[in-house]
């Protein structure tokens, strides 16, 4: 059995891929999968699935959804264990576990090998994580998952730059900075990539835009790392462009 959380919540079984029946059932499954092999209390499942709109019959409805999920997944997969339920998940069955494994391998190395693992990890994402779940569950768990992806994106482009691929990633970094204008690590990577491409005025303009945005929107200056990078570029001390990685 394989479970997808980094996109629309779905299951890949022996007969192919399928999704649970409806938002509530999807939310119950996702709430269990986010806590694999651990008890999730009935109260917690109810809060994450129904939020503040739980009906008086909610415990009975929860039991119905659990029963339906057992029919889909197998009766031994979801186990009753007071005061709630446990979903039994093996190594690598969740896409989130595969993501974490790829990231761990990337962090154990550098350069092109790290890039390959990081890109493999990011390729597991298909749009917004936890697709199809309740608003309560998405609001509670979604931001943390999105943050994990952004941190890995930042690590990816730092490794790309360490591999001498500054010219190849400028376009990708521009788009990411547009999408996430307050992520200073991404903006620093774009500045460095532009500088290494001989486009120093654009690198400095990237800093100016960050400065103006942070001052206007948040009333703060850019972080010290971004300020230091700007000064190094102005002094001609910015990290010199490394030689491009040799072809395999």
Backbone torsions as a table, in degrees:
resi	resn	phi	psi	omega
1	UNK	NA	137.7	176.5
2	UNK	-126.1	141.4	-176.9
3	UNK	-122.4	133.4	178.2
4	UNK	-107.6	125.2	174.9
5	UNK	-118.7	-21.0	-174.8
6	UNK	-88.7	52.6	-176.1
7	UNK	159.3	-156.0	173.9
8	UNK	-59.6	129.8	-178.5
9	UNK	-64.6	125.4	-177.8
10	UNK	-155.0	170.8	-177.2
11	UNK	-130.2	138.3	173.9
12	UNK	-112.6	110.7	-179.8
13	UNK	-112.4	-167.3	-177.5
14	UNK	-64.9	-27.8	-177.8
15	UNK	-97.5	6.3	179.1
16	UNK	117.5	-172.3	-177.2
17	UNK	-86.3	144.8	175.3
18	UNK	-153.3	161.4	177.2
19	UNK	-114.9	149.6	176.5
20	UNK	-61.4	165.3	-176.4
21	UNK	-86.9	95.1	174.1
22	UNK	92.9	166.7	-174.3
23	UNK	-64.5	-42.1	-176.7
24	UNK	-65.1	-46.4	179.4
25	UNK	-64.4	-39.5	176.7
26	UNK	-61.5	-40.4	-178.9
27	UNK	-67.5	-41.1	177.7
28	UNK	-61.0	-46.4	179.5
29	UNK	-61.8	-46.5	-178.2
30	UNK	-63.5	-41.1	179.5
31	UNK	-61.7	-37.9	176.7
32	UNK	-69.6	-43.3	-177.5
33	UNK	-66.6	-27.2	177.7
34	UNK	-74.5	-9.3	177.3
35	UNK	-132.8	60.6	-172.0
36	UNK	-64.9	141.1	176.2
37	UNK	61.1	22.5	176.4
38	UNK	-132.2	150.7	179.3
39	UNK	-70.8	129.2	170.0
40	UNK	-111.5	119.9	-174.7
41	UNK	-66.5	155.9	176.0
42	UNK	-57.9	-42.9	-179.5
43	UNK	-60.0	-39.9	-180.0
44	UNK	-67.1	-43.6	178.4
45	UNK	-61.0	-40.1	179.4
46	UNK	-65.8	-45.2	-179.5
47	UNK	-60.9	-43.4	-176.4
48	UNK	-76.0	-22.7	-177.1
49	UNK	-94.6	-43.7	-176.6
50	UNK	-105.1	-15.8	-177.5
51	UNK	62.4	-134.1	-178.8
52	UNK	-88.0	4.1	-175.2
53	UNK	-109.2	29.8	-178.6
54	UNK	-69.2	129.1	178.6
55	UNK	-78.1	166.3	178.9
56	UNK	-58.1	-30.2	-177.5
57	UNK	-91.0	21.4	-168.6
58	UNK	-63.0	-35.6	-178.2
59	UNK	-67.3	-37.0	175.6
60	UNK	-65.8	-39.6	178.8
61	UNK	-66.3	-38.2	176.8
62	UNK	-60.7	-43.4	179.9
63	UNK	-62.8	-35.8	177.2
64	UNK	-63.8	-44.5	179.9
65	UNK	-64.5	-39.9	177.4
66	UNK	-62.3	-43.2	179.6
67	UNK	-61.4	-42.9	179.4
68	UNK	-66.0	-39.1	178.4
69	UNK	-65.5	-36.7	177.4
70	UNK	-63.6	-36.4	177.1
71	UNK	-64.6	-36.9	-178.8
72	UNK	-75.4	-40.8	-170.3
73	UNK	-100.5	-21.6	-173.0
74	UNK	114.7	139.5	-172.6
75	UNK	-65.7	-25.0	-177.3
76	UNK	-87.9	-3.9	-176.4
77	UNK	-78.1	-42.9	177.5
78	UNK	-108.4	120.8	-172.8
79	UNK	-115.5	136.4	173.7
80	UNK	-75.9	124.3	177.0
81	UNK	-145.7	107.5	-174.3
82	UNK	-52.7	137.0	8.2
83	UNK	-98.2	32.5	-178.0
84	UNK	-162.6	-135.3	-176.2
85	UNK	-138.5	155.8	177.1
86	UNK	-127.1	136.4	170.3
87	UNK	-104.0	126.9	-179.1
88	UNK	-85.1	118.5	-176.6
89	UNK	-127.2	131.4	178.9
90	UNK	-88.8	169.5	179.5
91	UNK	-58.0	131.9	175.7
92	UNK	75.7	6.7	-179.3
93	UNK	-79.7	-25.9	175.9
94	UNK	-94.2	139.5	175.5
95	UNK	-62.0	-27.6	177.8
96	UNK	-64.4	-35.2	177.1
97	UNK	-69.5	-40.0	177.6
98	UNK	-63.4	-41.5	176.1
99	UNK	-56.8	-50.1	-178.9
100	UNK	-62.6	-37.7	179.4
101	UNK	-64.8	-43.8	179.2
102	UNK	-63.5	-40.6	179.5
103	UNK	-65.7	-41.5	179.1
104	UNK	-61.9	-40.9	178.0
105	UNK	-65.8	-37.8	178.3
106	UNK	-63.1	-40.5	-176.9
107	UNK	-73.4	-10.7	177.8
108	UNK	-91.4	0.4	-179.3
109	UNK	-143.3	-172.6	179.3
110	UNK	-141.9	169.5	172.2
111	UNK	70.0	-148.3	-174.0
112	UNK	-56.8	-35.9	179.4
113	UNK	-65.8	-42.2	176.9
114	UNK	-62.8	-42.0	179.0
115	UNK	-58.7	-43.9	-178.4
116	UNK	-61.1	-43.5	179.6
117	UNK	-67.7	-40.6	-179.4
118	UNK	-66.5	-40.1	178.3
119	UNK	-68.4	-34.9	176.0
120	UNK	-64.2	-39.4	178.2
121	UNK	-63.9	-46.4	-177.0
122	UNK	-69.7	-26.3	179.2
123	UNK	-66.9	-15.9	179.2
124	UNK	-74.1	-17.1	-178.0
125	UNK	-82.4	133.6	177.6
126	UNK	-128.4	80.9	-179.7
127	UNK	79.7	-150.1	-177.0
128	UNK	-73.2	130.6	178.6
129	UNK	-66.9	157.6	178.4
130	UNK	59.9	37.5	178.3
131	UNK	-62.8	133.0	177.1
132	UNK	94.8	2.7	-178.7
133	UNK	-94.4	175.0	-179.9
134	UNK	-66.9	159.2	177.2
135	UNK	-61.4	-38.7	-178.9
136	UNK	-62.1	-44.5	-179.3
137	UNK	-70.1	-42.3	179.6
138	UNK	-61.5	-41.4	-179.3
139	UNK	-69.7	-33.1	-176.8
140	UNK	-79.2	-40.5	-172.4
141	UNK	-107.0	-26.0	-174.5
142	UNK	-59.7	-47.0	-177.7
143	UNK	-59.4	-38.5	-179.9
144	UNK	-66.1	-39.2	177.6
145	UNK	-66.4	-42.5	179.0
146	UNK	-62.1	-37.9	178.6
147	UNK	-64.9	-39.4	178.4
148	UNK	-61.0	-40.5	178.8
149	UNK	-65.1	-43.1	-178.1
150	UNK	-64.8	-39.4	177.7
151	UNK	-61.4	-41.2	179.4
152	UNK	-68.4	-37.3	174.7
153	UNK	-59.3	-43.4	178.8
154	UNK	-62.0	-42.9	178.7
155	UNK	-64.3	-39.0	179.9
156	UNK	-57.5	-49.7	-174.4
157	UNK	-74.0	-26.4	172.1
158	UNK	-67.0	-37.6	176.6
159	UNK	-71.2	-36.3	176.4
160	UNK	-60.8	-43.0	178.6
161	UNK	-66.0	-38.1	177.9
162	UNK	-64.9	-22.6	179.2
163	UNK	-91.2	3.1	178.2
164	UNK	80.6	19.1	-177.0
165	UNK	-100.2	40.7	-177.2
166	UNK	-63.3	-41.2	-178.3
167	UNK	-67.0	-36.9	-175.8
168	UNK	-70.2	-25.2	-171.9
169	UNK	-105.7	0.4	-178.4
170	UNK	-57.4	-47.0	-178.1
171	UNK	-62.0	-43.9	179.1
172	UNK	-62.8	-41.9	-179.1
173	UNK	-66.9	-38.4	177.3
174	UNK	-58.1	-45.8	-178.9
175	UNK	-63.8	-42.3	-179.4
176	UNK	-65.9	-38.1	177.7
177	UNK	-65.5	-36.3	175.9
178	UNK	-63.9	-39.7	-177.8
179	UNK	-75.8	-31.3	-175.2
180	UNK	-132.3	70.0	-170.5
181	UNK	-66.2	-17.0	-178.4
182	UNK	-96.0	1.8	179.0
183	UNK	-84.7	102.3	-173.5
184	UNK	-71.9	-28.4	177.6
185	UNK	-65.9	-39.2	176.8
186	UNK	-66.0	-40.6	-179.8
187	UNK	-67.3	-37.9	177.0
188	UNK	-63.5	-40.8	178.4
189	UNK	-62.7	-40.7	177.9
190	UNK	-65.0	-43.7	177.7
191	UNK	-57.5	-45.9	-177.5
192	UNK	-67.5	-40.2	178.7
193	UNK	-62.4	-45.0	179.2
194	UNK	-63.4	-44.0	179.9
195	UNK	-60.6	-42.9	-179.1
196	UNK	-70.0	-21.3	176.3
197	UNK	-85.8	4.6	-177.5
198	UNK	79.7	18.1	-178.2
199	UNK	-110.8	53.3	-174.4
200	UNK	-60.6	-41.5	177.7
201	UNK	-57.5	-38.3	178.2
202	UNK	-68.2	-35.7	177.4
203	UNK	-61.8	-43.5	180.0
204	UNK	-69.8	-34.8	176.2
205	UNK	-65.1	-34.6	176.3
206	UNK	-61.2	-39.8	176.6
207	UNK	-65.7	-45.0	-178.0
208	UNK	-58.7	-41.1	179.0
209	UNK	-64.8	-39.6	178.0
210	UNK	-63.7	-45.0	179.8
211	UNK	-58.6	-49.5	-177.2
212	UNK	-64.0	-40.2	-179.9
213	UNK	-63.7	-47.1	-177.4
214	UNK	-66.2	-40.5	179.3
215	UNK	-67.2	-46.0	-176.5
216	UNK	-69.3	-42.0	-173.0
217	UNK	-88.6	-36.7	-172.9
218	UNK	-119.6	-11.8	-179.2
219	UNK	71.8	27.6	-179.7
220	UNK	-130.7	160.5	175.7
221	UNK	-87.3	160.1	173.1
222	UNK	-57.7	156.9	179.6
223	UNK	-64.8	164.1	-175.1
224	UNK	-61.1	-37.6	-178.4
225	UNK	-62.2	-41.3	180.0
226	UNK	-70.2	-39.2	177.1
227	UNK	-62.8	-42.8	-179.5
228	UNK	-64.4	-38.8	178.8
229	UNK	-63.4	-42.7	177.7
230	UNK	-58.6	-45.2	-179.1
231	UNK	-64.0	-39.8	178.7
232	UNK	-63.7	-39.2	178.6
233	UNK	-66.4	-43.5	179.2
234	UNK	-61.5	-35.3	-178.2
235	UNK	-86.8	0.1	-176.1
236	UNK	74.8	19.7	-178.0
237	UNK	-107.0	7.4	179.0
238	UNK	-58.7	151.9	-177.8
239	UNK	-49.3	123.5	178.8
240	UNK	-66.3	151.6	-179.9
241	UNK	-66.8	122.9	176.0
242	UNK	-72.3	161.1	176.5
243	UNK	-64.2	139.4	177.9
244	UNK	-56.3	146.8	-180.0
245	UNK	-61.8	140.7	-179.9
246	UNK	-67.7	144.6	178.2
247	UNK	-67.5	142.1	180.0
248	UNK	-67.1	NA	NA
